[in-house]
Amino acid sequence: MSNIELNDKKIQILTVAEKLFSDKGFEGTSIRDISKHAKINIAMVSYYFGSKDKLLESLILYKTADLKLQIESLQHEDLHPLDKVNKLVEIYINRINCNRGIFRVLHFELASKKREESLTAFTELKKGNLKSLESIIKEGQSKGIFRKDVIIPLITPTIMGTFFHFHMNKSFFEELLNLNTETLYNDYIKNSLTKHIQQTIKALLVYEN
């Protein structure tokens, strides 16, 4: 399903599936559960997506396609390489934070290694995003701004890992940092956490003075 046409019914099914997968896990959710919550005939769900694995693949592509486009277009913006990297961090954190449900599902599904085939599309997407990141870093290296010894494939896990550690320990950080409403929590991610990650990535990329 590299490019399924999404109608309202398909989007309705994907939205319900994301919530159920996130709440109950992929294994704990059946096509019957999805059809019941989406109020759509079970045969129609199967007709649109075939299997639960294919539905997961469709959900991943639906939720991450705009991330790919944003990162690809960032390469061609007329910005200083470090500004591009800062913007890249913003894009990643914003997309993950808006789609915590699907990224949580992916985190567990990738760790389980049971569904590598249905996650092939996600692997291809990650390879594409890595290529875009490489071109931004290499531009900075060619201009003498970024270090030559940067391990580029470790940049994305540094961004994601910091976010996920923060999010997986949400109640701890809410209490520690007095983030007692969802708005305060999201504002902290958007401002303080994003800035911290940008500073971390800058420290990895830029020559020390």
Buried (B, 14 or more C-beta within 10 A) or exposed (E): BEEBEBEEEBEBBBBBBBBBBBEEBBEEBEBEBBBBBBEBEBEBBBEBBEEBBBBBBBBBBBBBEEBBEBBBEBBEEEBEBBEBBBBBBBBBBBBBBEBBBBBBBBEEBBEEEEBEEBBEBBEEBBEEBBEBBBBBBBBBBEEEBBBEEBEBEEBBEBBBEBBBEBBEEEEEBBEEBEBEEEEEBEEBBBEEBBEEBBEBBBEBBBEEE
